[in-house]
Amino acid sequence: MKRLLPLLLLPLLLACSSDNSVGRGVLVVTAEPYRYVVEAVAGDGWRVESLVPKGDNPETFDPTPRDIVSLANSSAYFMVGGLGFEDAWMDRFAEMYPNLKMFDTSEGIIRADGDPHLWTSPDNMALIAKNVCSALCSIDSANADGYRARLRALDEKIAATNSYIAQRLVALKGDTFLVFHPSLTYFARLYGLHQLSIEEEGKEPSVAHIKSIIDEAKRRSVTLVLVQSEFDSKNAVTIAGEIGARVISIDPLNYDWHTELRKIADEMAENRISLL
């Protein structure tokens, strides 16, 4: 019933909606890191909105009727691709708004099972930005030169972020870090790190799994545990206490994408995530 309620209320909300006074086109993204990249490429001619608000989990997010109505005046939707919320809702959005152009920004990215956080790798972010630019050029070819110029500027920023992180983590190759939710798979893959996840297949970990994680973390001399505000951190804190590790809060969903990734790299470098 929870998922049917927005559809039942939709006609009423559409009748009340009057957001046609903006005067600028609207582009919608799933989460804040995608607002960052779409704004960077789109420029001031568009307003970019995130459907999933800050602090919510985009993998399990359930849109409200007002969220759904907000798509009525949008020109395009930029998907992460393969995210739980998107898998559940995109077909319905397409039925409700047949004129809404929808773009999967994950084209060309080699996926890892169980982790939709594609943007945590600068290499992936460069591909996402390229896909965003191609989409914008397809729907607004008159301004294609501007999109391509802003893409080049963004590529330079992404490359600088990648270079900074690679330098910070060069001495940590092969090291292991512990994270509650497996959100840094692509980050770890790019920089030669090993990620251990406390969460078990998207669920709270069992006692046996926690014990195995503690044993593995001790074996690998892990000294840093990363947690996100969207998830209960009590198990992470318990494990950190058992292995003598420090708990650090991270925000992979931060709009300020490059600053957040640099911060994660700094925390790892300064706390030496593993002593192997």
C-alpha positions as CSV (number, residue, x, y, z in Angstrom):
1,M,0.0,0.0,0.0
2,K,2.9,2.3,0.7
3,R,4.0,2.3,-2.9
4,L,0.4,2.6,-4.2
5,L,-0.4,5.7,-2.1
6,P,1.7,8.1,-4.2
7,L,-0.1,6.9,-7.4
8,L,-3.5,7.4,-5.8
9,L,-2.7,10.9,-4.7
10,L,-1.0,11.9,-7.9
11,P,-4.0,13.4,-9.8
12,L,-4.7,15.7,-6.8
13,L,-1.1,16.9,-6.5
14,L,-0.8,17.5,-10.3
15,A,-3.9,19.7,-10.1
16,C,-2.3,21.7,-7.4
17,S,1.1,22.0,-9.0
18,S,1.9,25.4,-10.5
19,D,5.7,25.4,-10.7
20,N,5.8,26.8,-14.3
21,S,7.1,30.2,-13.2
22,V,10.8,29.2,-12.9
23,G,11.7,30.1,-16.5
24,R,14.6,27.7,-16.6
25,G,14.7,24.0,-17.6
26,V,14.8,21.5,-14.9
27,L,17.0,18.4,-14.8
28,V,16.6,15.7,-12.1
29,V,19.2,13.3,-10.7
30,T,18.9,10.5,-8.1
31,A,21.5,11.7,-5.6
32,E,23.7,14.6,-4.7
33,P,27.0,13.5,-6.3
34,Y,25.1,13.5,-9.6
35,R,23.7,17.0,-9.0
36,Y,27.4,18.0,-8.7
37,V,28.4,16.5,-12.0
38,V,25.3,17.5,-13.9
39,E,25.5,21.1,-12.7
40,A,29.1,21.3,-13.7
41,V,28.4,20.2,-17.2
42,A,25.0,21.8,-17.7
43,G,25.9,25.3,-16.5
44,D,23.6,28.1,-15.4
45,G,20.9,27.5,-18.1
46,W,19.4,24.6,-16.1
47,R,18.2,24.0,-12.6
48,V,19.3,20.6,-11.3
49,E,17.4,18.9,-8.5
50,S,18.2,15.7,-6.5
51,L,15.2,13.4,-6.0
52,V,16.7,11.7,-3.0
53,P,17.2,14.3,-0.1
54,K,20.4,14.5,1.8
55,G,20.6,12.0,4.6
56,D,18.3,9.4,2.9
57,N,19.5,6.1,1.5
58,P,19.1,6.1,-2.4
59,E,19.2,2.4,-2.5
60,T,15.9,2.0,-0.5
61,F,14.4,5.5,-1.0
62,D,10.6,5.6,-1.5
63,P,9.5,8.8,-3.2
64,T,6.6,10.9,-1.9
65,P,3.7,12.1,-4.0
66,R,5.3,15.5,-4.1
67,D,8.6,14.0,-5.3
68,I,6.8,12.3,-8.1
69,V,5.0,15.5,-9.1
70,S,8.3,17.3,-9.3
71,L,9.1,15.3,-12.3
72,A,6.2,16.7,-14.3
73,N,8.1,19.9,-15.3
74,S,11.5,18.2,-15.8
75,S,13.2,17.8,-19.1
76,A,15.4,14.9,-18.3
77,Y,16.3,12.4,-15.5
78,F,19.9,11.3,-15.0
79,M,20.1,7.8,-13.4
80,V,22.9,6.3,-11.5
81,G,22.0,3.0,-13.1
82,G,21.4,-0.3,-11.2
83,L,20.4,1.5,-7.9
84,G,17.6,-0.2,-5.9
85,F,15.3,2.8,-5.9
86,E,15.8,3.3,-9.6
87,D,15.1,-0.4,-10.4
88,A,11.8,-0.1,-8.4
89,W,10.6,3.2,-9.9
90,M,12.0,4.1,-13.3
91,D,9.5,2.1,-15.3
92,R,6.7,3.7,-13.4
93,F,8.1,7.2,-13.9
94,A,8.4,6.4,-17.7
95,E,4.7,5.4,-17.8
96,M,3.6,8.6,-15.9
97,Y,5.8,11.0,-17.9
98,P,6.3,9.5,-21.4
99,N,8.0,12.8,-22.6
100,L,10.6,12.7,-19.8
101,K,13.9,11.8,-21.2
102,M,15.8,9.3,-19.0
103,F,19.5,8.7,-19.3
104,D,21.6,5.9,-17.6
105,T,24.9,7.6,-16.8
106,S,26.7,4.3,-16.0
107,E,27.4,3.4,-19.7
108,G,31.0,2.1,-20.1
109,I,31.6,1.4,-16.4
110,I,32.6,-2.1,-15.3
111,R,30.4,-2.9,-12.4
112,A,31.1,-4.6,-9.1
113,D,28.5,-6.8,-7.6
114,G,26.6,-5.3,-4.6
115,D,27.9,-1.7,-4.8
116,P,26.1,0.9,-6.9
117,H,28.3,3.8,-5.6
118,L,30.0,4.1,-9.0
119,W,31.0,7.8,-8.5
120,T,33.5,6.9,-5.7
121,S,36.1,6.3,-8.4
122,P,37.4,9.3,-10.3
123,D,37.8,7.1,-13.4
124,N,34.1,6.3,-13.2
125,M,33.2,9.9,-12.5
126,A,35.0,10.9,-15.7
127,L,32.8,8.4,-17.7
128,I,29.7,9.6,-15.9
129,A,30.5,13.2,-16.8
130,K,31.1,12.2,-20.4
131,N,27.7,10.4,-20.5
132,V,26.0,13.5,-19.0
133,C,27.6,15.7,-21.7
134,S,26.4,13.4,-24.5
135,A,22.9,13.4,-23.1
136,L,22.8,17.2,-22.8
137,C,24.1,17.6,-26.3
138,S,21.3,15.2,-27.6
139,I,18.5,17.2,-25.9
140,D,20.0,20.7,-26.5
141,S,22.3,20.5,-29.5
142,A,22.3,24.3,-29.9
143,N,24.4,24.6,-26.8
144,A,26.6,21.6,-27.3
145,D,29.8,23.6,-27.5
146,G,29.2,25.0,-24.1
147,Y,28.5,21.5,-22.6
148,R,31.7,20.2,-24.1
149,A,33.8,23.1,-22.8
150,R,32.4,22.6,-19.3
151,L,33.1,18.9,-19.6
152,R,36.7,19.6,-20.4
153,A,37.0,21.9,-17.3
154,L,35.3,19.2,-15.1
155,D,37.7,16.5,-16.5
156,E,40.6,18.6,-15.3
157,K,39.1,18.8,-11.8
158,I,38.5,15.0,-11.8
159,A,42.0,14.3,-13.0
160,A,43.4,16.6,-10.3
161,T,41.4,14.8,-7.6
162,N,42.6,11.4,-8.9
163,S,46.2,12.6,-8.9
164,Y,45.9,13.9,-5.3
165,I,44.3,10.6,-4.0
166,A,46.8,8.4,-5.8
167,Q,49.7,10.3,-4.2
168,R,48.1,10.1,-0.8
169,L,47.5,6.4,-1.0
170,V,50.6,5.2,-2.9
171,A,52.2,3.8,0.2
172,L,49.0,2.0,1.2
173,K,48.6,-0.4,-1.8
174,G,47.4,-3.8,-0.6
175,D,46.2,-2.4,2.7
176,T,42.7,-3.2,4.1
177,F,40.0,-0.9,5.5
178,L,36.8,-1.8,7.2
179,V,33.5,-0.2,6.3
180,F,30.0,-0.8,7.6
181,H,28.2,-0.5,4.2
182,P,30.2,-1.5,1.1
183,S,30.2,1.9,-0.5
184,L,33.9,2.2,-1.5
185,T,34.3,-0.8,-3.8
186,Y,35.3,1.3,-6.8
187,F,37.5,3.6,-4.8
188,A,39.3,0.5,-3.4
189,R,39.6,-1.1,-6.8
190,L,41.1,2.0,-8.4
191,Y,43.8,2.5,-5.7
192,G,44.7,-1.1,-4.9
193,L,43.1,-1.3,-1.5
194,H,41.0,-4.1,0.1
195,Q,37.5,-3.4,1.5
196,L,36.0,-5.5,4.3
197,S,32.3,-4.9,4.8
198,I,30.4,-5.3,8.1
199,E,27.0,-5.3,6.5
200,E,26.0,-8.7,5.2
201,E,24.3,-8.8,1.8
202,G,22.4,-5.6,2.6
203,K,21.3,-6.8,6.0
204,E,22.4,-6.3,9.6
205,P,25.3,-8.7,10.2
206,S,24.8,-11.9,12.1
207,V,26.9,-12.7,15.2
208,A,28.9,-15.2,13.3
209,H,29.6,-12.7,10.5
210,I,30.7,-10.1,13.1
211,K,33.1,-12.6,14.7
212,S,34.6,-13.5,11.3
213,I,35.0,-9.8,10.5
214,I,36.8,-9.2,13.8
215,D,39.1,-12.2,13.2
216,E,39.9,-11.0,9.6
217,A,40.4,-7.4,10.7
218,K,42.8,-8.5,13.4
219,R,44.7,-10.7,10.9
220,R,45.0,-7.8,8.5
221,S,45.9,-5.3,11.3
222,V,43.1,-2.9,10.3
223,T,43.2,0.4,12.2
224,L,40.4,2.3,10.5
225,V,36.6,1.7,10.4
226,L,34.5,3.9,8.1
227,V,30.8,4.6,8.8
228,Q,28.0,6.5,7.1
229,S,25.3,8.6,8.8
230,E,22.6,6.7,6.9
231,F,23.4,3.5,8.8
232,D,23.4,2.4,12.4
233,S,27.0,2.5,13.5
234,K,26.8,0.5,16.7
235,N,28.2,-2.7,15.2
236,A,31.0,-0.7,13.6
237,V,31.8,0.9,17.0
238,T,31.8,-2.5,18.7
239,I,34.1,-4.1,16.1
240,A,36.4,-1.0,16.3
241,G,36.7,-1.5,20.0
242,E,37.5,-5.2,19.6
243,I,40.3,-4.5,17.1
244,G,41.6,-1.2,18.5
245,A,40.6,0.8,15.4
246,R,39.5,4.3,15.0
247,V,36.0,5.1,13.7
248,I,35.7,7.8,11.0
249,S,32.5,9.2,9.5
250,I,32.3,9.5,5.7
251,D,29.7,10.8,3.4
252,P,29.9,9.2,-0.1
253,L,26.6,11.0,-0.9
254,N,28.1,14.4,-0.4
255,Y,27.4,16.9,-3.1
256,D,31.0,18.2,-2.8
257,W,32.3,15.1,-4.5
258,H,36.0,15.9,-4.9
259,T,36.3,17.3,-1.4
260,E,34.7,14.2,0.1
261,L,37.0,11.8,-1.8
262,R,40.1,13.8,-0.8
263,K,38.9,13.7,2.8
264,I,38.6,9.9,2.7
265,A,42.1,9.5,1.2
266,D,43.5,11.9,3.9
267,E,41.8,9.9,6.7
268,M,43.3,6.7,5.3
269,A,46.7,8.1,4.8
270,E,46.8,9.8,8.2
271,N,45.5,6.8,10.1
272,R,47.4,4.2,8.1
273,I,44.5,1.8,7.4
274,S,46.6,-1.3,7.8
275,L,50.0,-2.2,9.2
276,L,50.6,-5.2,6.8
